[in-house]
Amino acid sequence: MTVTAYYSSDTHAPSVGIAAQAFFTTILTACLVNGYTGKSAAGWTSAYTGSTGQVAYQQGAGSNGFFLNVDDSAASANGSNARVQMFETMSAFGTGTNGTPTTAQISGGGYFPRGNNGTDTLPGRWLVIADAKRFYMWHEGTSTSGTTGFGVVVGFGDIDTFGASDIYATLLMAYSGSGPSGAGGMQHGGTTMVSLSSGNYMMRRFDQLSTGCQITKSWDYVKGGQTAYMGNSTAATALAYPNPVDGGIYVSPVWVSEAIVSANPVLRGVVPGIWAPLHYLVGTPASVLALDTVTGSGLTAGKTFTFCNCQANGNAGWVCFETSNTWS
């Protein structure tokens, strides 16, 4: 499965105002469906469309074949959002089976926040990493041309499930509230394997029954400074940056668990292509590691990684994307 990293700095990448109408759909359509000069499309289809900024994307070959309905039609405005919901099947934009999150879970769907940097027309930096099964996206969010603030990180697609019969292991990582500093997104995890991650939902629970369920993402809690926010620590209890013994940058896989059917948490799989930074970086300038590419060694030899700053529920942090063609 080919992994492609799309950068706003690519010569032919789309340039769109960070808070503009159709911000997400302009970028996602270019990366997932059409491609652009120098970068092939990731193999998705635009299955259904509505008005401006309304696109339902379907996963490509080898995937579960599910849909992400993105309503990015809100007028250009600071603090505006796209609303998102995943479906098992669809017959039209906004119409399908097992829509998740449900109205009871998050009324109107999850949030993909645009920016609120004070200038609607400013083209912000962004990054999309995708294959035919999943995509992850970072954009500047509250920052202005990368000089201040923290970014938004969202995603959708199949995890690497631990069960061959787990055919509904498709994950939506959205925000549960509006605005770039709202709760949830890719950054939000759990301090235990039963602490639910805001805005994070699986298409169905592990026994393949019921509607979509909220899940928990977790990583190496001890090394990461004992926090529920990726790359964040409220005290300097995380690893020093870099690790002074070997000069290394340490990251952790991101696991998915749920505790709905069983009283004890059930480990369902790993989110491929995402790694949790385990160092104390909060309070450092936004330029530190931002969009830097790092080459792995040891257990991560042969992989390359890009780091992006982020914010969820007011908690600043970092995420690490595996940008090499080395996913499962």
C-alpha positions in Angstrom: 0.0 0.0 0.0 1.6 3.2 -1.2 1.9 6.0 1.4 2.2 9.6 0.2 2.9 12.7 2.1 1.4 15.9 0.7 2.7 19.3 1.8 1.3 22.8 1.3 4.8 23.7 0.2 4.6 21.4 -2.8 4.8 23.5 -6.0 1.4 22.4 -7.2 -0.4 21.9 -3.9 -3.7 23.8 -3.5 -3.5 27.1 -1.6 -6.5 28.0 0.4 -7.3 30.4 3.2 -7.0 28.8 6.6 -10.5 29.6 7.6 -12.1 29.6 4.1 -15.2 27.7 3.0 -14.2 24.3 1.7 -10.8 24.5 3.3 -10.7 20.8 4.1 -12.5 19.5 1.0 -10.3 21.5 -1.3 -7.2 19.9 0.2 -8.6 16.4 0.7 -10.0 16.2 -2.8 -6.7 17.2 -4.2 -4.7 14.7 -2.1 -7.1 11.7 -1.8 -9.0 11.8 -5.1 -7.3 13.8 -7.9 -3.6 14.2 -7.0 -1.6 17.1 -8.5 1.5 17.5 -10.5 4.3 15.7 -8.7 2.0 13.7 -6.3 -0.4 10.9 -7.3 -3.8 10.6 -5.6 -4.1 8.3 -2.6 -6.7 6.2 -4.3 -9.9 7.4 -2.7 -13.1 8.4 -4.6 -15.5 11.4 -4.2 -18.6 9.3 -3.9 -21.2 12.0 -3.3 -21.3 15.7 -3.3 -23.7 18.4 -2.2 -23.3 22.2 -2.2 -19.9 23.9 -2.1 -17.6 22.2 0.5 -19.8 19.1 0.8 -18.1 15.8 -0.2 -18.5 12.2 0.9 -15.2 10.4 0.4 -14.9 6.6 0.1 -11.9 4.6 1.0 -9.9 2.9 -1.8 -8.7 -0.6 -2.7 -7.9 -3.0 0.2 -9.8 -1.0 2.8 -13.1 -1.5 4.6 -14.7 0.6 1.9 -16.4 3.0 4.3 -17.3 6.7 3.8 -16.4 10.0 5.5 -19.1 12.6 5.0 -17.5 16.1 5.2 -19.7 19.2 5.4 -17.3 22.1 5.0 -19.9 24.4 3.6 -19.9 27.0 6.5 -19.0 30.5 5.3 -15.5 31.7 5.7 -15.0 32.9 9.3 -12.6 32.7 12.1 -13.2 29.7 14.3 -15.4 28.0 11.7 -15.5 24.2 11.4 -16.3 21.4 9.0 -18.7 18.7 10.4 -17.9 15.1 9.8 -19.6 11.7 10.1 -18.6 8.2 8.9 -21.0 5.8 7.3 -20.9 2.1 6.3 -22.9 2.6 3.2 -24.2 5.8 1.5 -26.9 6.7 -1.1 -26.4 10.5 -1.2 -24.4 13.2 0.6 -25.4 13.1 4.2 -27.5 9.9 3.8 -26.3 6.5 4.8 -26.2 3.6 7.3 -24.7 3.6 10.8 -23.7 7.2 10.8 -21.1 7.7 13.5 -20.9 9.7 15.7 -24.6 9.5 16.2 -26.8 12.5 17.1 -26.8 11.2 20.7 -23.0 11.0 20.7 -22.2 14.4 19.0 -25.2 16.3 17.6 -24.4 17.3 14.0 -21.3 15.1 13.8 -17.7 15.6 14.8 -15.7 18.7 14.2 -12.8 19.3 11.8 -11.8 22.8 13.0 -10.5 25.4 10.5 -8.4 28.3 11.7 -9.0 31.4 13.8 -5.8 33.2 13.1 -7.4 36.5 12.4 -7.0 36.5 8.6 -9.4 34.3 6.7 -7.6 34.6 3.4 -4.1 33.7 4.7 -3.0 30.3 3.2 -1.9 28.3 6.2 0.6 25.4 6.2 -0.9 21.9 6.1 0.2 18.3 5.7 -1.8 15.2 4.6 -0.3 11.7 4.9 -2.5 9.0 3.2 -2.8 5.7 1.5 -5.9 4.0 0.1 -7.0 3.0 3.6 -6.6 6.1 5.8 -5.5 9.7 5.9 -4.2 12.0 8.6 -4.2 15.8 8.3 -2.4 18.6 10.2 -2.9 22.3 9.6 -1.8 25.4 11.5 -5.0 26.1 13.3 -4.4 28.9 15.7 -1.0 29.9 14.3 0.0 32.5 11.7 2.4 31.1 9.1 3.9 28.8 11.7 5.1 31.5 14.0 2.8 31.1 17.0 0.1 28.8 18.3 -0.6 25.1 17.7 -2.1 23.1 14.9 -5.2 20.9 14.4 -4.7 17.1 13.8 -7.5 14.9 12.5 -7.9 11.6 10.6 -10.0 8.8 9.3 -9.4 5.2 8.2 -8.7 1.6 9.0 -6.5 0.7 12.0 -4.3 -2.4 12.1 -6.7 -4.6 14.0 -5.5 -7.6 16.0 -8.5 -9.7 14.8 -8.8 -11.0 11.2 -12.6 -11.0 11.6 -12.7 -7.4 12.8 -14.1 -5.9 9.7 -15.4 -2.7 11.2 -12.2 -1.4 12.6 -12.4 2.0 11.0 -11.5 5.0 13.1 -12.6 8.6 13.0 -10.4 11.1 14.9 -12.3 14.3 15.1 -12.9 17.0 17.7 -15.9 16.8 20.0 -16.2 20.6 20.2 -15.7 23.5 17.9 -12.6 25.5 17.4 -8.9 24.5 17.1 -8.6 24.3 20.9 -11.7 22.1 21.3 -11.5 18.7 22.9 -10.5 15.6 20.9 -8.7 15.2 17.6 -5.8 12.9 17.0 -3.9 14.3 20.0 -6.4 13.2 22.7 -5.7 9.9 24.4 -6.4 8.3 27.7 -4.6 8.0 31.0 -6.1 4.6 31.3 -7.3 2.1 28.7 -10.9 2.9 29.7 -10.5 6.7 29.6 -12.4 7.7 26.5 -10.8 9.9 23.8 -13.0 12.8 23.0 -14.2 12.8 19.4 -12.7 9.4 18.6 -15.1 6.7 17.3 -14.9 3.3 15.7 -17.5 2.2 13.1 -18.6 -0.7 15.3 -17.4 -2.2 18.6 -15.1 -5.2 18.6 -17.8 -7.9 18.6 -19.1 -6.3 15.3 -22.5 -5.4 16.9 -24.3 -2.1 17.4 -23.7 1.3 16.1 -20.4 3.2 16.3 -18.6 3.3 19.7 -16.3 5.8 21.3 -12.8 4.4 21.9 -9.6 5.1 23.8 -6.2 5.8 22.2 -3.2 5.3 24.4 0.6 5.2 24.2 3.6 4.8 26.6 2.1 6.7 29.5 5.1 6.6 31.8 7.7 7.7 29.4 5.4 10.3 27.9 5.0 12.3 31.1 1.7 10.7 32.3 -0.7 12.8 30.3 -3.7 12.2 28.1 -2.5 14.6 25.4 0.1 13.4 22.9 3.4 15.2 23.2 2.2 17.2 26.3 3.2 17.2 29.9 1.9 19.4 32.7 5.2 18.8 34.6 8.7 17.9 33.4 8.2 14.2 34.0 8.5 13.1 30.4 11.8 12.2 28.7 14.2 15.1 28.2 14.6 16.3 24.6 16.6 14.8 23.2 17.5 11.9 25.4 20.9 12.9 26.7 22.3 9.4 26.9 22.1 8.7 23.2 20.7 11.9 21.6 17.6 10.0 20.5 14.0 11.1 20.0 11.7 8.5 21.4 8.2 7.8 20.1 5.5 5.2 21.0 2.9 3.3 18.9 -0.7 4.4 19.4 -3.0 1.7 20.6 -6.8 1.5 20.4 -8.9 0.0 23.1 -12.5 -0.1 24.3 -14.4 -1.2 27.4 -18.0 -1.6 26.3 -18.8 -5.3 26.0 -16.2 -6.3 28.6 -15.7 -4.7 32.0 -12.0 -4.9 31.3 -10.5 -3.0 28.4 -10.1 -4.8 25.1 -7.0 -4.0 23.0 -8.3 -3.7 19.5 -5.3 -2.7 17.4 -2.7 -0.1 16.5 -3.1 3.1 14.5 -0.6 2.8 11.7 1.5 5.8 10.7 1.0 7.7 13.9 3.5 7.8 16.8 3.3 9.6 20.1 6.4 11.8 21.0 7.6 11.0 24.5 9.6 14.1 25.3 8.9 17.2 27.2 8.5 19.8 24.5 5.7 22.1 25.8 6.7 25.7 26.0 9.3 25.4 23.3 9.1 27.7 20.2 6.6 26.5 17.6 9.5 26.1 15.2 11.1 23.3 17.2 10.6 20.1 15.2 7.7 21.7 13.3 7.5 19.8 10.0 11.1 18.5 10.5 11.9 15.1 9.0 13.7 12.7 11.2 15.2 9.3 10.2 14.5 6.4 12.5 17.0 3.9 14.0 16.9 0.7 16.0 13.3 -0.6 16.0 12.3 2.3 13.6 15.2 1.9 11.2 14.2 2.5 7.6 11.3 4.9 8.6 11.1 8.6 8.3 9.0 10.8 10.6 7.6 14.4 10.5 6.6 16.2 13.7 3.8 18.7 13.9 2.7 20.8 16.9 -0.9 20.6 18.0 -3.5 21.6 20.6 -6.6 19.9 22.0 -8.8 21.2 24.8 -6.2 23.9 25.5 -3.3 21.3 25.9 -0.3 22.0 23.7 1.6 19.1 22.3 3.1 17.3 19.3 2.2 14.4 17.0 4.6 12.3 14.9 3.6 11.1 11.5 5.4 8.2 9.7 5.9 9.8 6.3 7.9 6.9 4.7 6.2 4.2 2.6 6.6 1.8 5.6 3.1 1.4 7.0 1.5 -2.0 7.2 
